Amino acid sequence: MKKAVLTVDQVAEHLGISRWKVHDLIRSRELASFKIGRCRRISEAALDTYVSLRTEQEAA
């Protein structure tokens, strides 16, 4: 079963990048996220959108 919401570490592992790069993507608003209390979370939909947009940009 897929999780609907991922942590920064899970996103970093999924993309094969560092957690600091994930935070950079969030700060630059390339990757949508939200906070639950003090915890930063990224939805599966936001991650899918980011990957799709990057794939389209690279193909162009």
PDB file of N, H, CA, C and O in Angstrom:
ATOM      1  N   MET A   1       0.840  -1.188   0.000  1.00  0.00           N
ATOM      2  CA  MET A   1       0.000   0.000   0.000  1.00  0.00           C
ATOM      3  C   MET A   1       0.878   1.243   0.000  1.00  0.00           C
ATOM      4  O   MET A   1       1.807   1.363   0.799  1.00  0.00           O
ATOM      5  N   LYS A   2       0.571   2.167  -0.910  1.00  0.00           N
ATOM      6  H   LYS A   2      -0.184   2.069  -1.559  1.00  0.00           H
ATOM      7  CA  LYS A   2       1.334   3.410  -0.972  1.00  0.00           C
ATOM      8  C   LYS A   2       0.875   4.356   0.133  1.00  0.00           C
ATOM      9  O   LYS A   2      -0.303   4.415   0.486  1.00  0.00           O
ATOM     10  N   LYS A   3       1.839   5.087   0.660  1.00  0.00           N
ATOM     11  H   LYS A   3       2.796   5.040   0.374  1.00  0.00           H
ATOM     12  CA  LYS A   3       1.505   6.108   1.645  1.00  0.00           C
ATOM     13  C   LYS A   3       1.040   7.355   0.906  1.00  0.00           C
ATOM     14  O   LYS A   3       1.568   7.680  -0.157  1.00  0.00           O
ATOM     15  N   ALA A   4       0.064   8.049   1.460  1.00  0.00           N
ATOM     16  H   ALA A   4      -0.364   7.785   2.324  1.00  0.00           H
ATOM     17  CA  ALA A   4      -0.442   9.264   0.837  1.00  0.00           C
ATOM     18  C   ALA A   4       0.488  10.442   1.113  1.00  0.00           C
ATOM     19  O   ALA A   4       0.547  11.392   0.333  1.00  0.00           O
ATOM     20  N   VAL A   5       1.214  10.374   2.228  1.00  0.00           N
ATOM     21  H   VAL A   5       1.166   9.602   2.862  1.00  0.00           H
ATOM     22  CA  VAL A   5       2.077  11.468   2.653  1.00  0.00           C
ATOM     23  C   VAL A   5       3.449  10.907   3.008  1.00  0.00           C
ATOM     24  O   VAL A   5       3.557   9.885   3.686  1.00  0.00           O
ATOM     25  N   LEU A   6       4.497  11.588   2.542  1.00  0.00           N
ATOM     26  H   LEU A   6       4.409  12.418   1.991  1.00  0.00           H
ATOM     27  CA  LEU A   6       5.869  11.141   2.762  1.00  0.00           C
ATOM     28  C   LEU A   6       6.659  12.158   3.574  1.00  0.00           C
ATOM     29  O   LEU A   6       6.346  13.349   3.578  1.00  0.00           O
ATOM     30  N   THR A   7       7.684  11.673   4.260  1.00  0.00           N
ATOM     31  H   THR A   7       7.938  10.705   4.257  1.00  0.00           H
ATOM     32  CA  THR A   7       8.608  12.557   4.967  1.00  0.00           C
ATOM     33  C   THR A   7       9.673  13.051   3.981  1.00  0.00           C
ATOM     34  O   THR A   7       9.788  12.538   2.868  1.00  0.00           O
ATOM     35  N   VAL A   8      10.430  14.031   4.399  1.00  0.00           N
ATOM     36  H   VAL A   8      10.336  14.448   5.304  1.00  0.00           H
ATOM     37  CA  VAL A   8      11.527  14.544   3.580  1.00  0.00           C
ATOM     38  C   VAL A   8      12.537  13.428   3.311  1.00  0.00           C
ATOM     39  O   VAL A   8      13.023  13.292   2.188  1.00  0.00           O
ATOM     40  N   ASP A   9      12.852  12.639   4.319  1.00  0.00           N
ATOM     41  H   ASP A   9      12.457  12.749   5.231  1.00  0.00           H
ATOM     42  CA  ASP A   9      13.799  11.534   4.138  1.00  0.00           C
ATOM     43  C   ASP A   9      13.293  10.504   3.140  1.00  0.00           C
ATOM     44  O   ASP A   9      14.072   9.992   2.336  1.00  0.00           O
ATOM     45  N   GLN A  10      12.003  10.192   3.179  1.00  0.00           N
ATOM     46  H   GLN A  10      11.370  10.608   3.833  1.00  0.00           H
ATOM     47  CA  GLN A  10      11.431   9.235   2.232  1.00  0.00           C
ATOM     48  C   GLN A  10      11.488   9.765   0.804  1.00  0.00           C
ATOM     49  O   GLN A  10      11.784   9.015  -0.126  1.00  0.00           O
ATOM     50  N   VAL A  11      11.207  11.052   0.627  1.00  0.00           N
ATOM     51  H   VAL A  11      10.967  11.662   1.383  1.00  0.00           H
ATOM     52  CA  VAL A  11      11.279  11.668  -0.699  1.00  0.00           C
ATOM     53  C   VAL A  11      12.719  11.653  -1.201  1.00  0.00           C
ATOM     54  O   VAL A  11      12.969  11.348  -2.368  1.00  0.00           O
ATOM     55  N   ALA A  12      13.657  11.980  -0.329  1.00  0.00           N
ATOM     56  H   ALA A  12      13.454  12.227   0.619  1.00  0.00           H
ATOM     57  CA  ALA A  12      15.068  11.980  -0.708  1.00  0.00           C
ATOM     58  C   ALA A  12      15.496  10.592  -1.167  1.00  0.00           C
ATOM     59  O   ALA A  12      16.192  10.456  -2.173  1.00  0.00           O
ATOM     60  N   GLU A  13      15.088   9.578  -0.445  1.00  0.00           N
ATOM     61  H   GLU A  13      14.522   9.689   0.372  1.00  0.00           H
ATOM     62  CA  GLU A  13      15.432   8.204  -0.808  1.00  0.00           C
ATOM     63  C   GLU A  13      14.785   7.816  -2.134  1.00  0.00           C
ATOM     64  O   GLU A  13      15.415   7.183  -2.982  1.00  0.00           O
ATOM     65  N   HIS A  14      13.536   8.196  -2.302  1.00  0.00           N
ATOM     66  H   HIS A  14      13.024   8.709  -1.613  1.00  0.00           H
ATOM     67  CA  HIS A  14      12.801   7.874  -3.532  1.00  0.00           C
ATOM     68  C   HIS A  14      13.461   8.510  -4.758  1.00  0.00           C
ATOM     69  O   HIS A  14      13.564   7.878  -5.809  1.00  0.00           O
ATOM     70  N   LEU A  15      13.908   9.766  -4.618  1.00  0.00           N
ATOM     71  H   LEU A  15      13.824  10.279  -3.764  1.00  0.00           H
ATOM     72  CA  LEU A  15      14.520  10.482  -5.742  1.00  0.00           C
ATOM     73  C   LEU A  15      16.022  10.225  -5.867  1.00  0.00           C
ATOM     74  O   LEU A  15      16.627  10.550  -6.889  1.00  0.00           O
ATOM     75  N   GLY A  16      16.617   9.646  -4.834  1.00  0.00           N
ATOM     76  H   GLY A  16      16.126   9.382  -4.004  1.00  0.00           H
ATOM     77  CA  GLY A  16      18.053   9.397  -4.859  1.00  0.00           C
ATOM     78  C   GLY A  16      18.878  10.654  -4.690  1.00  0.00           C
ATOM     79  O   GLY A  16      19.951  10.789  -5.279  1.00  0.00           O
ATOM     80  N   ILE A  17      18.371  11.578  -3.879  1.00  0.00           N
ATOM     81  H   ILE A  17      17.500  11.468  -3.401  1.00  0.00           H
ATOM     82  CA  ILE A  17      19.065  12.836  -3.600  1.00  0.00           C
ATOM     83  C   ILE A  17      19.160  13.013  -2.084  1.00  0.00           C
ATOM     84  O   ILE A  17      18.588  12.234  -1.322  1.00  0.00           O
ATOM     85  N   SER A  18      19.887  14.042  -1.659  1.00  0.00           N
ATOM     86  H   SER A  18      20.352  14.675  -2.278  1.00  0.00           H
ATOM     87  CA  SER A  18      20.028  14.285  -0.225  1.00  0.00           C
ATOM     88  C   SER A  18      18.785  14.978   0.323  1.00  0.00           C
ATOM     89  O   SER A  18      18.011  15.591  -0.413  1.00  0.00           O
ATOM     90  N   ARG A  19      18.619  14.863   1.632  1.00  0.00           N
ATOM     91  H   ARG A  19      19.247  14.365   2.231  1.00  0.00           H
ATOM     92  CA  ARG A  19      17.474  15.544   2.261  1.00  0.00           C
ATOM     93  C   ARG A  19      17.626  17.061   2.154  1.00  0.00           C
ATOM     94  O   ARG A  19      16.630  17.784   2.134  1.00  0.00           O
ATOM     95  N   TRP A  20      18.862  17.543   2.085  1.00  0.00           N
ATOM     96  H   TRP A  20      19.671  16.956   2.101  1.00  0.00           H
ATOM     97  CA  TRP A  20      19.089  18.990   1.944  1.00  0.00           C
ATOM     98  C   TRP A  20      18.607  19.476   0.588  1.00  0.00           C
ATOM     99  O   TRP A  20      18.066  20.576   0.476  1.00  0.00           O
ATOM    100  N   LYS A  21      18.801  18.659  -0.444  1.00  0.00           N
ATOM    101  H   LYS A  21      19.241  17.765  -0.353  1.00  0.00           H
ATOM    102  CA  LYS A  21      18.310  19.022  -1.775  1.00  0.00           C
ATOM    103  C   LYS A  21      16.785  19.040  -1.796  1.00  0.00           C
ATOM    104  O   LYS A  21      16.186  19.880  -2.467  1.00  0.00           O
ATOM    105  N   VAL A  22      16.150  18.122  -1.067  1.00  0.00           N
ATOM    106  H   VAL A  22      16.636  17.440  -0.521  1.00  0.00           H
ATOM    107  CA  VAL A  22      14.686  18.137  -0.963  1.00  0.00           C
ATOM    108  C   VAL A  22      14.236  19.444  -0.317  1.00  0.00           C
ATOM    109  O   VAL A  22      13.278  20.066  -0.776  1.00  0.00           O
ATOM    110  N   HIS A  23      14.924  19.865   0.749  1.00  0.00           N
ATOM    111  H   HIS A  23      15.703  19.360   1.122  1.00  0.00           H
ATOM    112  CA  HIS A  23      14.584  21.135   1.393  1.00  0.00           C
ATOM    113  C   HIS A  23      14.791  22.303   0.426  1.00  0.00           C
ATOM    114  O   HIS A  23      14.007  23.252   0.435  1.00  0.00           O
ATOM    115  N   ASP A  24      15.827  22.248  -0.403  1.00  0.00           N
ATOM    116  H   ASP A  24      16.463  21.476  -0.411  1.00  0.00           H
ATOM    117  CA  ASP A  24      16.039  23.290  -1.422  1.00  0.00           C
ATOM    118  C   ASP A  24      14.872  23.332  -2.408  1.00  0.00           C
ATOM    119  O   ASP A  24      14.407  24.413  -2.768  1.00  0.00           O
ATOM    120  N   LEU A  25      14.400  22.176  -2.841  1.00  0.00           N
ATOM    121  H   LEU A  25      14.778  21.297  -2.548  1.00  0.00           H
ATOM    122  CA  LEU A  25      13.265  22.110  -3.768  1.00  0.00           C
ATOM    123  C   LEU A  25      12.000  22.671  -3.123  1.00  0.00           C
ATOM    124  O   LEU A  25      11.199  23.327  -3.788  1.00  0.00           O
ATOM    125  N   ILE A  26      11.824  22.416  -1.844  1.00  0.00           N
ATOM    126  H   ILE A  26      12.475  21.882  -1.304  1.00  0.00           H
ATOM    127  CA  ILE A  26      10.670  22.948  -1.121  1.00  0.00           C
ATOM    128  C   ILE A  26      10.778  24.465  -0.999  1.00  0.00           C
ATOM    129  O   ILE A  26       9.807  25.183  -1.240  1.00  0.00           O
ATOM    130  N   ARG A  27      11.968  24.952  -0.621  1.00  0.00           N
ATOM    131  H   ARG A  27      12.756  24.369  -0.425  1.00  0.00           H
ATOM    132  CA  ARG A  27      12.174  26.403  -0.479  1.00  0.00           C
ATOM    133  C   ARG A  27      11.960  27.140  -1.798  1.00  0.00           C
ATOM    134  O   ARG A  27      11.420  28.246  -1.811  1.00  0.00           O
ATOM    135  N   SER A  28      12.382  26.533  -2.907  1.00  0.00           N
ATOM    136  H   SER A  28      12.821  25.634  -2.896  1.00  0.00           H
ATOM    137  CA  SER A  28      12.232  27.178  -4.214  1.00  0.00           C
ATOM    138  C   SER A  28      10.836  26.960  -4.805  1.00  0.00           C
ATOM    139  O   SER A  28      10.547  27.418  -5.910  1.00  0.00           O
ATOM    140  N   ARG A  29       9.979  26.263  -4.069  1.00  0.00           N
ATOM    141  H   ARG A  29      10.214  25.890  -3.172  1.00  0.00           H
ATOM    142  CA  ARG A  29       8.600  25.970  -4.458  1.00  0.00           C
ATOM    143  C   ARG A  29       8.492  25.084  -5.694  1.00  0.00           C
ATOM    144  O   ARG A  29       7.465  25.083  -6.374  1.00  0.00           O
ATOM    145  N   GLU A  30       9.544  24.336  -5.983  1.00  0.00           N
ATOM    146  H   GLU A  30      10.378  24.337  -5.432  1.00  0.00           H
ATOM    147  CA  GLU A  30       9.484  23.351  -7.062  1.00  0.00           C
ATOM    148  C   GLU A  30       8.750  22.100  -6.596  1.00  0.00           C
ATOM    149  O   GLU A  30       8.169  21.377  -7.405  1.00  0.00           O
ATOM    150  N   LEU A  31       8.779  21.851  -5.302  1.00  0.00           N
ATOM    151  H   LEU A  31       9.251  22.439  -4.645  1.00  0.00           H
ATOM    152  CA  LEU A  31       8.128  20.694  -4.711  1.00  0.00           C
ATOM    153  C   LEU A  31       7.191  21.189  -3.608  1.00  0.00           C
ATOM    154  O   LEU A  31       7.629  21.796  -2.630  1.00  0.00           O
ATOM    155  N   ALA A  32       5.902  20.921  -3.781  1.00  0.00           N
ATOM    156  H   ALA A  32       5.546  20.428  -4.575  1.00  0.00           H
ATOM    157  CA  ALA A  32       4.904  21.377  -2.808  1.00  0.00           C
ATOM    158  C   ALA A  32       4.988  20.525  -1.541  1.00  0.00           C
ATOM    159  O   ALA A  32       5.210  19.315  -1.595  1.00  0.00           O
ATOM    160  N   SER A  33       4.805  21.189  -0.406  1.00  0.00           N
ATOM    161  H   SER A  33       4.625  22.172  -0.362  1.00  0.00           H
ATOM    162  CA  SER A  33       4.813  20.482   0.876  1.00  0.00           C
ATOM    163  C   SER A  33       3.923  21.227   1.857  1.00  0.00           C
ATOM    164  O   SER A  33       3.422  22.314   1.572  1.00  0.00           O
ATOM    165  N   PHE A  34       3.742  20.616   3.011  1.00  0.00           N
ATOM    166  H   PHE A  34       4.150  19.733   3.243  1.00  0.00           H
ATOM    167  CA  PHE A  34       2.974  21.252   4.081  1.00  0.00           C
ATOM    168  C   PHE A  34       3.506  20.759   5.415  1.00  0.00           C
ATOM    169  O   PHE A  34       4.264  19.791   5.479  1.00  0.00           O
ATOM    170  N   LYS A  35       3.099  21.438   6.479  1.00  0.00           N
ATOM    171  H   LYS A  35       2.484  22.225   6.428  1.00  0.00           H
ATOM    172  CA  LYS A  35       3.557  21.059   7.810  1.00  0.00           C
ATOM    173  C   LYS A  35       2.401  20.504   8.627  1.00  0.00           C
ATOM    174  O   LYS A  35       1.272  20.989   8.557  1.00  0.00           O
ATOM    175  N   ILE A  36       2.713  19.483   9.395  1.00  0.00           N
ATOM    176  H   ILE A  36       3.631  19.089   9.451  1.00  0.00           H
ATOM    177  CA  ILE A  36       1.809  18.967  10.416  1.00  0.00           C
ATOM    178  C   ILE A  36       2.568  19.168  11.723  1.00  0.00           C
ATOM    179  O   ILE A  36       3.508  18.435  12.032  1.00  0.00           O
ATOM    180  N   GLY A  37       2.149  20.158  12.473  1.00  0.00           N
ATOM    181  H   GLY A  37       1.385  20.753  12.223  1.00  0.00           H
ATOM    182  CA  GLY A  37       2.918  20.539  13.659  1.00  0.00           C
ATOM    183  C   GLY A  37       4.264  21.071  13.209  1.00  0.00           C
ATOM    184  O   GLY A  37       4.325  22.051  12.467  1.00  0.00           O
ATOM    185  N   ARG A  38       5.347  20.437  13.648  1.00  0.00           N
ATOM    186  H   ARG A  38       5.298  19.641  14.251  1.00  0.00           H
ATOM    187  CA  ARG A  38       6.692  20.856  13.250  1.00  0.00           C
ATOM    188  C   ARG A  38       7.253  19.978  12.140  1.00  0.00           C
ATOM    189  O   ARG A  38       8.389  20.178  11.708  1.00  0.00           O
ATOM    190  N   CYS A  39       6.468  19.007  11.672  1.00  0.00           N
ATOM    191  H   CYS A  39       5.546  18.845  12.023  1.00  0.00           H
ATOM    192  CA  CYS A  39       6.945  18.036  10.692  1.00  0.00           C
ATOM    193  C   CYS A  39       6.561  18.441   9.273  1.00  0.00           C
ATOM    194  O   CYS A  39       5.400  18.751   9.003  1.00  0.00           O
ATOM    195  N   ARG A  40       7.532  18.438   8.373  1.00  0.00           N
ATOM    196  H   ARG A  40       8.474  18.186   8.592  1.00  0.00           H
ATOM    197  CA  ARG A  40       7.311  18.747   6.964  1.00  0.00           C
ATOM    198  C   ARG A  40       6.895  17.478   6.240  1.00  0.00           C
ATOM    199  O   ARG A  40       7.536  16.440   6.404  1.00  0.00           O
ATOM    200  N   ARG A  41       5.839  17.538   5.444  1.00  0.00           N
ATOM    201  H   ARG A  41       5.318  18.381   5.311  1.00  0.00           H
ATOM    202  CA  ARG A  41       5.346  16.381   4.699  1.00  0.00           C
ATOM    203  C   ARG A  41       5.114  16.745   3.236  1.00  0.00           C
ATOM    204  O   ARG A  41       4.806  17.890   2.904  1.00  0.00           O
ATOM    205  N   ILE A  42       5.268  15.747   2.371  1.00  0.00           N
ATOM    206  H   ILE A  42       5.518  14.817   2.640  1.00  0.00           H
ATOM    207  CA  ILE A  42       5.075  15.910   0.929  1.00  0.00           C
ATOM    208  C   ILE A  42       4.075  14.846   0.490  1.00  0.00           C
ATOM    209  O   ILE A  42       4.240  13.668   0.808  1.00  0.00           O
ATOM    210  N   SER A  43       3.049  15.254  -0.232  1.00  0.00           N
ATOM    211  H   SER A  43       2.915  16.210  -0.490  1.00  0.00           H
ATOM    212  CA  SER A  43       2.059  14.278  -0.687  1.00  0.00           C
ATOM    213  C   SER A  43       2.609  13.499  -1.874  1.00  0.00           C
ATOM    214  O   SER A  43       3.472  13.986  -2.604  1.00  0.00           O
ATOM    215  N   GLU A  44       2.101  12.292  -2.059  1.00  0.00           N
ATOM    216  H   GLU A  44       1.399  11.897  -1.466  1.00  0.00           H
ATOM    217  CA  GLU A  44       2.478  11.477  -3.221  1.00  0.00           C
ATOM    218  C   GLU A  44       2.133  12.228  -4.500  1.00  0.00           C
ATOM    219  O   GLU A  44       2.884  12.181  -5.474  1.00  0.00           O
ATOM    220  N   ALA A  45       0.990  12.924  -4.497  1.00  0.00           N
ATOM    221  H   ALA A  45       0.380  12.962  -3.705  1.00  0.00           H
ATOM    222  CA  ALA A  45       0.557  13.672  -5.675  1.00  0.00           C
ATOM    223  C   ALA A  45       1.559  14.780  -6.013  1.00  0.00           C
ATOM    224  O   ALA A  45       1.870  14.991  -7.185  1.00  0.00           O
ATOM    225  N   ALA A  46       2.066  15.486  -5.000  1.00  0.00           N
ATOM    226  H   ALA A  46       1.813  15.314  -4.048  1.00  0.00           H
ATOM    227  CA  ALA A  46       3.044  16.549  -5.230  1.00  0.00           C
ATOM    228  C   ALA A  46       4.342  15.973  -5.784  1.00  0.00           C
ATOM    229  O   ALA A  46       4.962  16.567  -6.666  1.00  0.00           O
ATOM    230  N   LEU A  47       4.750  14.824  -5.273  1.00  0.00           N
ATOM    231  H   LEU A  47       4.246  14.341  -4.557  1.00  0.00           H
ATOM    232  CA  LEU A  47       5.967  14.175  -5.765  1.00  0.00           C
ATOM    233  C   LEU A  47       5.777  13.725  -7.213  1.00  0.00           C
ATOM    234  O   LEU A  47       6.669  13.910  -8.041  1.00  0.00           O
ATOM    235  N   ASP A  48       4.626  13.136  -7.518  1.00  0.00           N
ATOM    236  H   ASP A  48       3.902  12.985  -6.845  1.00  0.00           H
ATOM    237  CA  ASP A  48       4.329  12.708  -8.889  1.00  0.00           C
ATOM    238  C   ASP A  48       4.322  13.894  -9.838  1.00  0.00           C
ATOM    239  O   ASP A  48       4.835  13.796 -10.953  1.00  0.00           O
ATOM    240  N   THR A  49       3.747  15.015  -9.413  1.00  0.00           N
ATOM    241  H   THR A  49       3.330  15.095  -8.508  1.00  0.00           H
ATOM    242  CA  THR A  49       3.705  16.231 -10.232  1.00  0.00           C
ATOM    243  C   THR A  49       5.111  16.744 -10.499  1.00  0.00           C
ATOM    244  O   THR A  49       5.441  17.105 -11.629  1.00  0.00           O
ATOM    245  N   TYR A  50       5.944  16.777  -9.458  1.00  0.00           N
ATOM    246  H   TYR A  50       5.676  16.484  -8.540  1.00  0.00           H
ATOM    247  CA  TYR A  50       7.324  17.235  -9.614  1.00  0.00           C
ATOM    248  C   TYR A  50       8.074  16.367 -10.621  1.00  0.00           C
ATOM    249  O   TYR A  50       8.749  16.889 -11.508  1.00  0.00           O
ATOM    250  N   VAL A  51       7.961  15.052 -10.489  1.00  0.00           N
ATOM    251  H   VAL A  51       7.413  14.628  -9.768  1.00  0.00           H
ATOM    252  CA  VAL A  51       8.662  14.135 -11.386  1.00  0.00           C
ATOM    253  C   VAL A  51       8.153  14.300 -12.818  1.00  0.00           C
ATOM    254  O   VAL A  51       8.948  14.305 -13.758  1.00  0.00           O
ATOM    255  N   SER A  52       6.848  14.434 -12.993  1.00  0.00           N
ATOM    256  H   SER A  52       6.202  14.430 -12.230  1.00  0.00           H
ATOM    257  CA  SER A  52       6.268  14.619 -14.328  1.00  0.00           C
ATOM    258  C   SER A  52       6.768  15.905 -14.980  1.00  0.00           C
ATOM    259  O   SER A  52       7.144  15.909 -16.152  1.00  0.00           O
ATOM    260  N   LEU A  53       6.769  16.993 -14.214  1.00  0.00           N
ATOM    261  H   LEU A  53       6.464  16.989 -13.261  1.00  0.00           H
ATOM    262  CA  LEU A  53       7.230  18.278 -14.753  1.00  0.00           C
ATOM    263  C   LEU A  53       8.703  18.220 -15.139  1.00  0.00           C
ATOM    264  O   LEU A  53       9.096  18.729 -16.189  1.00  0.00           O
ATOM    265  N   ARG A  54       9.517  17.598 -14.287  1.00  0.00           N
ATOM    266  H   ARG A  54       9.198  17.185 -13.434  1.00  0.00           H
ATOM    267  CA  ARG A  54      10.957  17.472 -14.596  1.00  0.00           C
ATOM    268  C   ARG A  54      11.172  16.618 -15.838  1.00  0.00           C
ATOM    269  O   ARG A  54      12.034  16.920 -16.664  1.00  0.00           O
ATOM    270  N   THR A  55      10.393  15.559 -15.967  1.00  0.00           N
ATOM    271  H   THR A  55       9.693  15.314 -15.296  1.00  0.00           H
ATOM    272  CA  THR A  55      10.515  14.675 -17.127  1.00  0.00           C
ATOM    273  C   THR A  55      10.141  15.428 -18.407  1.00  0.00           C
ATOM    274  O   THR A  55      10.817  15.295 -19.427  1.00  0.00           O
ATOM    275  N   GLU A  56       9.067  16.215 -18.351  1.00  0.00           N
ATOM    276  H   GLU A  56       8.518  16.323 -17.523  1.00  0.00           H
ATOM    277  CA  GLU A  56       8.656  17.013 -19.517  1.00  0.00           C
ATOM    278  C   GLU A  56       9.711  18.060 -19.874  1.00  0.00           C
ATOM    279  O   GLU A  56       9.989  18.286 -21.052  1.00  0.00           O
ATOM    280  N   GLN A  57      10.299  18.701 -18.859  1.00  0.00           N
ATOM    281  H   GLN A  57      10.074  18.518 -17.902  1.00  0.00           H
ATOM    282  CA  GLN A  57      11.334  19.718 -19.109  1.00  0.00           C
ATOM    283  C   GLN A  57      12.546  19.100 -19.751  1.00  0.00           C
ATOM    284  O   GLN A  57      13.130  19.696 -20.655  1.00  0.00           O
ATOM    285  N   GLU A  58      12.938  17.940 -19.319  1.00  0.00           N
ATOM    286  H   GLU A  58      12.463  17.456 -18.584  1.00  0.00           H
ATOM    287  CA  GLU A  58      14.121  17.278 -19.874  1.00  0.00           C
ATOM    288  C   GLU A  58      13.861  16.805 -21.296  1.00  0.00           C
ATOM    289  O   GLU A  58      14.775  16.771 -22.120  1.00  0.00           O
ATOM    290  N   ALA A  59      12.612  16.438 -21.587  1.00  0.00           N
ATOM    291  H   ALA A  59      11.869  16.466 -20.919  1.00  0.00           H
ATOM    292  CA  ALA A  59      12.281  15.939 -22.926  1.00  0.00           C
ATOM    293  C   ALA A  59      12.197  17.065 -23.947  1.00  0.00           C
ATOM    294  O   ALA A  59      12.357  16.834 -25.145  1.00  0.00           O
ATOM    295  N   ALA A  60      11.945  18.284 -23.475  1.00  0.00           N
ATOM    296  H   ALA A  60      11.815  18.471 -22.501  1.00  0.00           H
ATOM    297  CA  ALA A  60      11.776  19.425 -24.401  1.00  0.00           C
ATOM    298  C   ALA A  60      13.088  19.926 -24.937  1.00  0.00           C
ATOM    299  O   ALA A  60      13.113  20.874 -25.722  1.00  0.00           O
TER     300      ALA A  60
END
